[in-house]
Structures are given as structure tokens and as C-alpha cells.
Amino acid sequence: MVLTPGPEKMICSRRECIFPARWAVCWKNPRIHREREKIWLSCPEHRPYFEDYFSYRNFPFRVIDIRELEGK
């Protein structure tokens, strides 16, 4: 999955999506990212897609409001 264009522009991370992100999906693959957490951004339309994606793979994740990232 290509992550475009990323958090600099706060656009949804779903491939080819151009809508503003509303959610941050914080996740990790326990086999690879033991301590590090990755963040993908999501518009309201694609939030269920990301939740299903990580649930299916049994990856731990949490969804937070994008405004919580803006202060970081």
C-alpha cells in the first residue's frame, strides 16, 4: 500500500484518496515494530477500511482524532 501524500498535508493515506484526513490510525506490526508505532491518516469514508485491514491481520491499532496529532 502506498502512503500518499502523508501527514504534511493531512490527506487520507488510502491509495488515490484526495480527501482531508479526520482520523489518525496508529498501528504496529508486532513482528516488525516492537516499540515503534506507525500512523496512517484516514478520511471518514476510509476509516472502516483501515479498521478492517488491521483487525483482519490482528495488528494492534487505535484510532484518534487528527486534532490530537496537530499539537505534536
MDAnalysis code that builds the backbone (N, CA, C; Angstrom):
import MDAnalysis as mda
import numpy as np

u = mda.Universe.empty(216, n_residues=72, atom_resindex=np.repeat(np.arange(72), 3), trajectory=True)
u.add_TopologyAttr("name", ["N", "CA", "C"] * 72)
u.add_TopologyAttr("resid", np.arange(1, 73))
u.add_TopologyAttr("resname", ["MET", "VAL", "LEU", "THR", "PRO", "GLY", "PRO", "GLU", "LYS", "MET", "ILE", "CYS", "SER", "ARG", "ARG", "GLU", "CYS", "ILE", "PHE", "PRO", "ALA", "ARG", "TRP", "ALA", "VAL", "CYS", "TRP", "LYS", "ASN", "PRO", "ARG", "ILE", "HIS", "ARG", "GLU", "ARG", "GLU", "LYS", "ILE", "TRP", "LEU", "SER", "CYS", "PRO", "GLU", "HIS", "ARG", "PRO", "TYR", "PHE", "GLU", "ASP", "TYR", "PHE", "SER", "TYR", "ARG", "ASN", "PHE", "PRO", "PHE", "ARG", "VAL", "ILE", "ASP", "ILE", "ARG", "GLU", "LEU", "GLU", "GLY", "LYS"])
u.atoms.positions = np.array([
    [0.845, -1.167, 0.000],
    [0.000, 0.000, 0.000],
    [0.891, 1.230, 0.000],
    [0.627, 2.159, -0.868],
    [1.384, 3.393, -0.964],
    [0.738, 4.435, -0.055],
    [1.543, 5.068, 0.733],
    [1.031, 6.089, 1.638],
    [1.276, 7.460, 1.025],
    [0.245, 8.052, 0.477],
    [0.408, 9.355, -0.160],
    [-0.664, 10.300, 0.309],
    [-0.439, 11.554, 0.331],
    [0.859, 12.200, 0.360],
    [1.455, 12.304, 1.743],
    [0.772, 11.867, 2.785],
    [1.367, 11.829, 4.104],
    [0.879, 12.917, 5.039],
    [1.415, 12.900, 6.253],
    [0.913, 13.799, 7.281],
    [1.180, 15.275, 7.046],
    [2.145, 15.622, 6.197],
    [2.435, 17.028, 5.963],
    [1.202, 17.770, 5.464],
    [0.395, 17.117, 4.650],
    [-0.789, 17.743, 4.071],
    [-2.075, 17.268, 4.719],
    [-1.989, 16.339, 5.669],
    [-3.147, 15.809, 6.374],
    [-4.229, 15.301, 5.417],
    [-3.793, 14.508, 4.448],
    [-4.676, 13.882, 3.467],
    [-4.755, 12.397, 3.801],
    [-5.898, 11.798, 3.555],
    [-6.097, 10.373, 3.812],
    [-4.989, 9.538, 3.167],
    [-4.536, 8.521, 3.880],
    [-3.447, 7.658, 3.405],
    [-3.904, 6.568, 2.438],
    [-5.200, 6.387, 2.277],
    [-5.716, 5.366, 1.347],
    [-5.303, 5.735, -0.064],
    [-4.837, 4.751, -0.802],
    [-4.341, 4.969, -2.144],
    [-5.363, 5.733, -2.994],
    [-4.874, 6.786, -3.636],
    [-5.628, 7.623, -4.560],
    [-6.721, 8.471, -3.905],
    [-6.807, 8.467, -2.598],
    [-7.790, 9.313, -1.911],
    [-7.221, 10.730, -1.817],
    [-8.058, 11.709, -2.057],
    [-7.625, 13.109, -2.010],
    [-8.348, 13.902, -0.921],
    [-9.121, 13.222, -0.084],
    [-9.921, 13.904, 0.915],
    [-9.115, 14.190, 2.181],
    [-9.471, 15.250, 2.881],
    [-8.772, 15.580, 4.129],
    [-8.959, 14.482, 5.172],
    [-7.915, 14.252, 5.928],
    [-7.970, 13.256, 6.997],
    [-8.730, 13.824, 8.187],
    [-9.469, 12.971, 8.831],
    [-10.196, 13.333, 10.055],
    [-9.706, 12.480, 11.222],
    [-9.114, 11.331, 10.901],
    [-8.677, 10.359, 11.908],
    [-7.227, 9.975, 11.676],
    [-6.557, 9.614, 12.756],
    [-5.215, 9.040, 12.691],
    [-5.331, 7.604, 13.198],
    [-4.902, 6.664, 12.369],
    [-4.924, 5.253, 12.754],
    [-3.487, 4.892, 13.150],
    [-3.293, 4.683, 14.432],
    [-1.968, 4.384, 14.978],
    [-1.863, 2.865, 15.122],
    [-0.858, 2.268, 14.492],
    [-0.788, 0.814, 14.450],
    [0.652, 0.329, 14.490],
    [0.783, -0.968, 14.718],
    [2.093, -1.607, 14.591],
    [1.930, -3.085, 14.252],
    [2.911, -3.570, 13.560],
    [3.009, -4.992, 13.258],
    [3.951, -5.557, 14.320],
    [3.418, -6.333, 15.266],
    [4.264, -6.792, 16.383],
    [5.479, -7.606, 15.965],
    [5.449, -8.206, 14.801],
    [6.608, -8.980, 14.343],
    [7.728, -8.081, 13.848],
    [7.399, -6.859, 13.469],
    [8.394, -5.940, 12.914],
    [8.604, -4.726, 13.811],
    [7.521, -4.104, 14.243],
    [7.587, -2.861, 15.018],
    [7.322, -3.157, 16.492],
    [8.322, -3.525, 17.192],
    [8.115, -3.890, 18.591],
    [7.721, -2.688, 19.449],
    [8.399, -1.598, 19.299],
    [8.103, -0.404, 20.094],
    [7.547, 0.731, 19.246],
    [7.923, 0.775, 17.996],
    [7.542, 1.884, 17.130],
    [6.100, 1.755, 16.667],
    [5.399, 2.866, 16.680],
    [4.018, 2.904, 16.203],
    [3.976, 3.724, 14.925],
    [3.303, 3.220, 13.913],
    [3.157, 3.941, 12.658],
    [1.794, 4.620, 12.641],
    [1.667, 5.661, 11.842],
    [0.410, 6.396, 11.764],
    [-0.004, 6.533, 10.305],
    [-1.211, 6.101, 10.020],
    [-1.837, 6.341, 8.731],
    [-3.023, 7.254, 8.972],
    [-3.254, 8.158, 8.056],
    [-4.348, 9.103, 8.182],
    [-5.565, 8.595, 7.425],
    [-6.749, 8.961, 7.914],
    [-7.968, 8.453, 7.302],
    [-9.049, 9.525, 7.236],
    [-9.719, 9.569, 6.089],
    [-10.922, 10.372, 5.958],
    [-12.081, 9.547, 6.546],
    [-13.235, 10.155, 6.800],
    [-14.351, 9.382, 7.359],
    [-14.758, 8.183, 6.498],
    [-14.686, 8.323, 5.189],
    [-15.097, 7.236, 4.292],
    [-14.206, 6.003, 4.418],
    [-12.902, 6.202, 4.625],
    [-11.965, 5.080, 4.630],
    [-11.634, 4.551, 6.023],
    [-12.169, 5.145, 7.068],
    [-11.890, 4.651, 8.418],
    [-12.287, 3.177, 8.583],
    [-13.478, 2.761, 8.134],
    [-13.814, 1.334, 8.260],
    [-12.847, 0.424, 7.491],
    [-12.357, 0.892, 6.352],
    [-11.395, 0.100, 5.576],
    [-10.149, -0.163, 6.411],
    [-9.588, 0.887, 7.019],
    [-8.378, 0.716, 7.817],
    [-8.635, -0.154, 9.041],
    [-9.761, 0.034, 9.699],
    [-10.089, -0.783, 10.865],
    [-10.192, -2.254, 10.477],
    [-10.830, -2.544, 9.355],
    [-10.930, -3.926, 8.872],
    [-9.552, -4.477, 8.494],
    [-8.746, -3.645, 7.845],
    [-7.412, -4.045, 7.397],
    [-6.560, -4.520, 8.582],
    [-6.529, -3.728, 9.658],
    [-5.701, -4.085, 10.810],
    [-6.333, -5.182, 11.654],
    [-7.640, -5.195, 11.759],
    [-8.319, -6.256, 12.512],
    [-8.088, -7.617, 11.861],
    [-8.199, -7.674, 10.555],
    [-8.001, -8.924, 9.824],
    [-6.600, -9.489, 10.053],
    [-5.621, -8.594, 10.147],
    [-4.227, -9.007, 10.327],
    [-3.834, -9.156, 11.798],
    [-4.770, -8.899, 12.695],
    [-4.511, -8.964, 14.141],
    [-3.400, -8.016, 14.577],
    [-3.320, -6.856, 13.917],
    [-2.351, -5.837, 14.303],
    [-3.007, -4.952, 15.359],
    [-2.296, -4.652, 16.433],
    [-2.857, -3.711, 17.402],
    [-2.928, -2.315, 16.776],
    [-4.057, -1.655, 16.986],
    [-4.227, -0.304, 16.457],
    [-5.195, 0.463, 17.338],
    [-5.127, 1.785, 17.182],
    [-6.084, 2.662, 17.838],
    [-6.373, 3.808, 16.884],
    [-7.554, 4.365, 16.986],
    [-7.962, 5.466, 16.121],
    [-8.163, 6.693, 16.996],
    [-7.506, 7.781, 16.612],
    [-7.647, 9.028, 17.359],
    [-8.035, 10.154, 16.403],
    [-8.596, 11.195, 16.956],
    [-8.953, 12.375, 16.181],
    [-7.674, 13.036, 15.667],
    [-7.686, 13.486, 14.434],
    [-6.489, 14.074, 13.813],
    [-6.004, 15.299, 14.580],
    [-6.900, 15.993, 15.264],
    [-6.513, 17.200, 16.013],
    [-5.542, 16.863, 17.141],
    [-5.538, 15.613, 17.596],
    [-4.580, 15.221, 18.629],
    [-3.157, 15.168, 18.086],
    [-2.994, 15.010, 16.778],
    [-1.661, 14.981, 16.159],
    [-1.132, 16.378, 15.869],
    [-2.013, 17.315, 15.634],
    [-1.599, 18.647, 15.203],
    [-0.733, 19.363, 16.225],
    [-0.870, 19.003, 17.487],
    [-0.054, 19.618, 18.526],
    [1.328, 19.008, 18.642],
    [1.570, 17.897, 17.949],
    [2.857, 17.198, 18.065],
    [3.840, 17.653, 17.021],
])
